[in-house]
Amino acid sequence: MSKPLDETLVMLKDLTDAKGIPGNEREVREVVKKYISPYADEITQDNLGSLIAKKVGKADGPKIMVAGHLDEVGFMVTQITEKGFIKFQTVGGWWSQVMLAQRVTVMTRKGDITGIIGSKPPHILSPEARKKPAEIKDMFIDIGASSKAEAMEWGVLPGDSIVPYFEFTIMNNEKMLLAKAWDNRIGCAIAIDVLKNLKGVEHPNTVFGVATVQEEVGLRGAKTATAHIQPDIGFAVDVGIAGDTPGISEKESMSKMGEGPQIVLYDASIVAHKGLRDFVVQTAEENNIPFQYESMPGGGTDAGAIHLTANGVPALSITVATRYIHSNAAMLHRDDYENAVKLIVEVIKKLDQDTVNKIIFD
């Protein structure tokens, strides 16, 4: 018999089970809204769809933004063949080798439909074909329809979202959690828990827990949400690369699951603000919160958009080392998530106006 889920695990399951690719994040936004509303003084939404939960500590203090993104990588229906198969466009970054034979959910106007990304049996593949990775442009999704007319009768239309399917799973080591869409429902969970941990606590600022849209296609929601908030300090909370599996070298990633949140020094979207980075590291050390340094030559987080808004916002990415991101299922360690929350809460408690000025101008 499986062990009952505690309150945190129920939230994480609800977040990861929810479906939302870039441009269609409504279902996920409603889940975040449900969990963050009890800890917010005000809930608003920008015109692109990002959710903004405001919690006032000191009304005339600095504005601190903590942003996770709602969207997950997925696909979009582009065409239905005469035989009822679905051709699709990737939405967000995919590697073809993790896609074949994976189960997906097509979100239609008449309800969800199960599909599978088709694959050829090995029995009919030539030795040359077996060595060659399948190209995304040649892939299709099978929903069991016999014709285009039948697929459309079921509600399928071009533009429909297609989401990877995977059930939230607690591993034998109960700290290890396997689910779809950790990228970046874990960031949304961190934003929720930061506000939860600040309930009834004095803090010398106003905190904005933000769930942004369309991060996976260009950090778009972070641009609009940051323009709306005009924060003094910004944090992007996201997943990072776990370097503790076979085949990943220390040069590619030195991070290990369970050894603390990652403080990202550099990625393709941002060079971390040195003053803010040093302040966060000092806070972690003072509170004995484990952390790891990380840098990534490719990819980026919402911090890349946050720091370029208006006349500039000191920003930093704090991430959770995660295995197998941008696939149907990924794995992370609960301790890293909880320590990320603890670190951000301790940082926020210290971010008064003088401290923010020192970070910016020293």
C-alpha positions as CSV (number, residue, x, y, z in Angstrom):
1,M,0.0,0.0,0.0
2,S,1.4,3.4,-1.0
3,K,2.2,5.9,1.8
4,P,-0.3,8.8,1.9
5,L,1.0,12.1,0.5
6,D,1.7,15.0,3.0
7,E,0.5,18.5,2.3
8,T,3.6,19.5,0.3
9,L,3.5,16.4,-1.8
10,V,-0.1,16.9,-2.6
11,M,0.7,20.4,-3.9
12,L,3.7,19.1,-5.9
13,K,1.5,16.5,-7.5
14,D,-1.2,19.0,-8.3
15,L,1.3,21.3,-9.9
16,T,3.1,18.7,-12.0
17,D,-0.1,16.9,-13.1
18,A,-1.5,20.2,-14.4
19,K,-1.0,20.7,-18.2
20,G,0.3,23.9,-19.7
21,I,2.6,24.5,-22.6
22,P,3.8,28.0,-23.6
23,G,0.8,30.1,-24.6
24,N,-1.8,27.8,-22.8
25,E,-0.9,28.0,-19.1
26,R,-4.4,28.6,-17.7
27,E,-4.8,25.2,-16.0
28,V,-1.5,25.5,-14.2
29,R,-2.1,29.2,-13.3
30,E,-5.4,28.1,-11.5
31,V,-3.5,25.6,-9.4
32,V,-0.8,28.1,-8.4
33,K,-3.6,30.6,-7.6
34,K,-5.3,28.1,-5.4
35,Y,-2.2,27.4,-3.3
36,I,-0.6,30.9,-3.2
37,S,-3.8,33.0,-2.5
38,P,-4.0,32.3,1.3
39,Y,-0.6,33.9,1.7
40,A,-1.0,36.9,-0.6
41,D,-2.5,40.4,0.1
42,E,-3.4,40.8,-3.6
43,I,-3.5,38.6,-6.7
44,T,-3.2,40.1,-10.1
45,Q,-2.4,39.0,-13.6
46,D,-0.6,40.8,-16.4
47,N,-2.0,40.9,-19.9
48,L,0.1,38.0,-21.1
49,G,-1.2,35.7,-18.3
50,S,1.5,35.7,-15.7
51,L,0.2,35.5,-12.1
52,I,1.5,38.0,-9.6
53,A,0.9,37.4,-5.8
54,K,1.8,40.4,-3.7
55,K,2.7,40.3,0.0
56,V,3.4,43.5,1.8
57,G,5.9,43.6,4.6
58,K,6.9,47.2,4.5
59,A,4.9,49.2,2.0
60,D,7.6,51.8,1.2
61,G,10.4,49.2,1.2
62,P,12.1,47.7,-1.8
63,K,10.2,45.4,-4.1
64,I,11.5,41.8,-4.3
65,M,10.4,39.5,-7.2
66,V,10.6,35.7,-6.9
67,A,9.6,34.1,-10.3
68,G,9.0,30.6,-11.4
69,H,7.5,29.8,-14.8
70,L,4.2,28.0,-15.4
71,D,4.9,26.5,-18.8
72,E,6.4,23.2,-19.6
73,V,7.9,22.0,-22.9
74,G,5.4,20.3,-25.1
75,F,4.0,20.3,-28.6
76,M,1.3,21.8,-30.8
77,V,-1.0,20.2,-33.4
78,T,-0.1,21.7,-36.8
79,Q,-1.8,19.2,-39.1
80,I,-4.1,16.2,-39.1
81,T,-3.3,13.7,-41.9
82,E,-6.1,12.1,-44.0
83,K,-5.5,8.8,-42.0
84,G,-6.0,10.6,-38.7
85,F,-2.4,11.0,-37.5
86,I,-1.3,14.2,-35.9
87,K,1.7,16.2,-37.2
88,F,3.1,18.6,-34.6
89,Q,5.5,21.4,-33.8
90,T,7.7,21.3,-30.7
91,V,7.1,24.2,-28.3
92,G,10.3,24.6,-26.2
93,G,13.5,22.6,-26.6
94,W,13.4,18.8,-27.3
95,W,16.0,16.2,-28.1
96,S,14.6,13.7,-30.6
97,Q,16.0,10.7,-28.8
98,V,13.7,11.2,-25.7
99,M,10.5,11.5,-27.7
100,L,9.7,8.3,-29.6
101,A,7.0,6.0,-28.1
102,Q,6.2,8.4,-25.3
103,R,2.6,8.9,-24.2
104,V,1.1,12.4,-24.6
105,T,-2.2,14.2,-23.9
106,V,-3.9,16.3,-26.7
107,M,-5.9,19.1,-25.1
108,T,-8.9,19.6,-27.4
109,R,-12.0,21.8,-27.1
110,K,-14.0,18.6,-26.3
111,G,-11.6,17.3,-23.6
112,D,-8.3,15.5,-23.3
113,I,-7.3,12.7,-25.7
114,T,-4.5,10.2,-25.2
115,G,-1.9,9.8,-27.9
116,I,1.5,8.2,-28.4
117,I,4.4,9.4,-30.5
118,G,4.7,6.7,-33.2
119,S,7.8,4.6,-33.7
120,K,8.8,1.7,-36.0
121,P,9.4,-1.7,-34.5
122,P,13.1,-2.7,-34.6
123,H,12.3,-5.8,-36.6
124,I,11.7,-3.8,-39.8
125,L,14.6,-1.4,-39.4
126,S,17.8,-1.8,-41.4
127,P,21.1,-1.7,-39.5
128,E,21.8,1.7,-40.9
129,A,18.4,3.0,-39.8
130,R,18.9,1.7,-36.3
131,K,22.0,3.9,-35.9
132,K,20.4,7.0,-37.2
133,P,18.4,9.2,-34.7
134,A,14.8,9.8,-35.8
135,E,14.2,13.4,-36.9
136,I,11.4,15.4,-35.2
137,K,10.1,16.6,-38.5
138,D,9.3,13.0,-39.5
139,M,7.4,12.1,-36.2
140,F,3.7,11.9,-35.7
141,I,1.2,11.2,-32.9
142,D,-1.3,8.3,-33.0
143,I,-4.5,9.0,-31.2
144,G,-6.3,5.9,-32.5
145,A,-8.3,7.8,-35.1
146,S,-9.1,6.1,-38.4
147,S,-9.4,9.4,-40.4
148,K,-9.0,13.1,-40.3
149,A,-12.8,13.5,-40.0
150,E,-12.9,11.2,-37.0
151,A,-10.0,13.1,-35.3
152,M,-11.8,16.4,-35.8
153,E,-15.1,14.9,-34.6
154,W,-13.2,14.1,-31.4
155,G,-12.3,17.8,-31.1
156,V,-8.8,17.9,-32.5
157,L,-7.8,21.1,-34.3
158,P,-4.6,22.7,-35.4
159,G,-3.2,24.8,-32.6
160,D,-4.3,22.4,-29.8
161,S,-1.7,21.9,-27.0
162,I,0.0,18.5,-26.6
163,V,1.5,17.7,-23.2
164,P,3.8,14.9,-22.1
165,Y,2.1,12.4,-19.8
166,F,3.6,11.0,-16.6
167,E,2.3,10.2,-13.2
168,F,3.8,11.9,-10.1
169,T,5.9,9.2,-8.4
170,I,7.8,9.0,-5.1
171,M,10.9,6.8,-5.5
172,N,12.0,4.2,-3.0
173,N,14.2,6.9,-1.5
174,E,11.3,9.1,-0.6
175,K,13.3,12.3,-1.0
176,M,13.6,11.5,-4.7
177,L,10.6,12.7,-6.7
178,L,9.8,11.8,-10.3
179,A,7.3,13.8,-12.4
180,K,6.7,15.6,-15.6
181,A,7.1,19.4,-15.8
182,W,9.5,19.9,-12.8
183,D,10.7,22.5,-15.3
184,N,9.3,24.6,-13.9
185,R,6.6,23.7,-11.5
186,I,9.2,23.4,-8.8
187,G,9.9,27.1,-9.3
188,C,6.2,27.8,-8.8
189,A,6.2,25.7,-5.7
190,I,9.2,27.6,-4.3
191,A,7.4,30.9,-5.0
192,I,4.3,29.6,-3.2
193,D,6.3,28.3,-0.2
194,V,8.3,31.5,0.1
195,L,5.1,33.5,0.6
196,K,3.8,30.8,3.0
197,N,6.9,31.0,5.1
198,L,6.7,34.8,5.3
199,K,3.1,34.7,6.6
200,G,3.0,36.5,9.9
201,V,6.8,37.3,9.6
202,E,8.1,40.8,9.5
203,H,10.1,41.6,6.4
204,P,11.3,45.1,5.3
205,N,10.0,44.9,1.8
206,T,7.1,43.9,-0.5
207,V,7.5,40.4,-2.0
208,F,6.0,39.4,-5.3
209,G,5.6,35.7,-5.9
210,V,5.3,35.4,-9.7
211,A,4.3,32.5,-12.0
212,T,5.4,33.6,-15.5
213,V,4.2,32.4,-18.9
214,Q,6.1,31.4,-22.0
215,E,9.6,31.1,-20.4
216,E,10.4,28.1,-22.6
217,V,10.0,30.1,-25.8
218,G,12.0,33.2,-24.9
219,L,11.4,34.4,-21.3
220,R,8.4,36.3,-22.5
221,G,6.2,36.4,-19.4
222,A,9.1,37.5,-17.3
223,K,9.5,40.6,-19.5
224,T,5.9,41.7,-19.1
225,A,5.6,40.7,-15.4
226,T,8.8,42.6,-14.5
227,A,7.6,45.6,-16.4
228,H,4.4,45.5,-14.4
229,I,6.1,45.1,-11.0
230,Q,9.2,47.2,-11.5
231,P,11.1,45.3,-8.8
232,D,14.3,46.4,-7.1
233,I,15.7,42.8,-6.8
234,G,14.7,39.8,-8.9
235,F,15.1,36.0,-8.3
236,A,14.4,33.4,-10.9
237,V,13.7,30.0,-9.4
238,D,14.0,27.1,-11.8
239,V,15.6,23.7,-12.4
240,G,19.3,23.3,-13.1
241,I,21.4,20.5,-14.5
242,A,22.2,17.6,-12.2
243,G,25.7,16.4,-13.0
244,D,25.6,13.1,-11.0
245,T,24.4,10.6,-13.6
246,P,26.6,8.5,-15.9
247,G,27.8,10.3,-19.0
248,I,27.9,13.9,-17.6
249,S,31.4,15.2,-16.9
250,E,32.3,17.6,-14.1
251,K,33.1,20.1,-16.8
252,E,29.4,19.9,-17.9
253,S,28.0,20.1,-14.4
254,M,29.4,19.6,-11.0
255,S,26.1,19.7,-9.1
256,K,24.7,16.7,-7.2
257,M,21.1,16.1,-6.1
258,G,20.6,16.6,-2.4
259,E,23.6,18.9,-1.9
260,G,21.7,22.2,-1.8
261,P,20.2,24.7,-4.3
262,Q,22.3,25.9,-7.1
263,I,23.5,29.5,-7.3
264,V,23.9,30.2,-11.0
265,L,27.0,32.3,-11.8
266,Y,26.5,32.4,-15.5
267,D,24.2,31.2,-18.3
268,A,23.5,32.2,-21.8
269,S,20.9,34.8,-20.6
270,I,22.7,36.5,-17.7
271,V,25.9,37.1,-15.8
272,A,24.8,36.9,-12.2
273,H,24.8,40.3,-10.4
274,K,28.0,40.1,-8.2
275,G,26.6,42.1,-5.3
276,L,23.4,40.0,-5.1
277,R,25.3,36.8,-5.6
278,D,27.7,37.6,-2.8
279,F,24.9,38.6,-0.4
280,V,23.0,35.3,-1.1
281,V,26.1,33.2,-0.5
282,Q,26.8,35.1,2.7
283,T,23.2,34.5,3.9
284,A,23.5,30.8,3.1
285,E,26.7,30.4,5.0
286,E,25.4,32.4,8.0
287,N,22.3,30.1,8.2
288,N,24.1,26.8,7.4
289,I,22.0,26.3,4.3
290,P,23.9,24.0,1.8
291,F,24.3,25.4,-1.7
292,Q,26.2,24.7,-4.9
293,Y,27.7,26.9,-7.6
294,E,26.6,26.3,-11.1
295,S,27.3,27.8,-14.5
296,M,25.8,26.8,-17.9
297,P,27.1,27.9,-21.3
298,G,23.7,27.3,-22.8
299,G,20.1,27.9,-21.8
300,G,18.8,30.5,-19.4
301,T,16.1,31.4,-16.9
302,D,13.7,34.2,-16.3
303,A,16.5,36.1,-14.6
304,G,17.7,36.9,-18.2
305,A,14.6,38.9,-18.8
306,I,14.2,40.3,-15.3
307,H,17.7,41.9,-15.2
308,L,17.2,43.8,-18.5
309,T,13.9,45.5,-17.6
310,A,13.7,49.3,-17.4
311,N,17.0,50.7,-16.1
312,G,18.1,47.3,-14.9
313,V,17.3,44.9,-12.0
314,P,20.0,43.1,-10.0
315,A,19.0,39.4,-10.5
316,L,20.1,35.9,-9.7
317,S,18.9,32.4,-10.6
318,I,18.5,30.0,-7.7
319,T,17.9,26.5,-9.1
320,V,17.3,22.9,-8.1
321,A,19.5,20.2,-9.6
322,T,17.3,18.0,-11.7
323,R,17.9,15.0,-13.8
324,Y,16.3,14.4,-17.3
325,I,14.8,17.8,-17.9
326,H,13.0,18.5,-21.2
327,S,11.7,15.0,-21.4
328,N,8.5,13.2,-20.3
329,A,9.8,12.8,-16.7
330,A,12.5,14.3,-14.5
331,M,13.8,13.7,-11.0
332,L,14.8,16.0,-8.2
333,H,15.6,15.9,-4.5
334,R,13.1,17.2,-1.9
335,D,15.9,18.6,0.3
336,D,17.1,20.9,-2.5
337,Y,13.7,22.3,-3.0
338,E,13.2,22.9,0.7
339,N,16.6,24.5,1.2
340,A,16.0,26.8,-1.8
341,V,12.8,28.0,0.0
342,K,14.7,28.5,3.3
343,L,17.5,30.4,1.6
344,I,15.2,32.8,-0.3
345,V,13.2,33.5,2.9
346,E,16.3,34.3,4.9
347,V,17.5,36.6,2.1
348,I,14.2,38.4,1.9
349,K,14.2,39.0,5.7
350,K,17.4,41.0,5.3
351,L,16.6,43.0,2.1
352,D,15.8,46.4,3.5
353,Q,16.3,49.6,1.5
354,D,19.9,50.2,2.8
355,T,20.9,46.7,2.0
356,V,19.4,46.9,-1.5
357,N,21.2,50.2,-2.1
358,K,24.5,48.7,-1.0
359,I,24.0,45.7,-3.3
360,I,23.2,47.9,-6.3
361,F,25.7,50.7,-5.8
362,D,28.7,49.3,-3.9
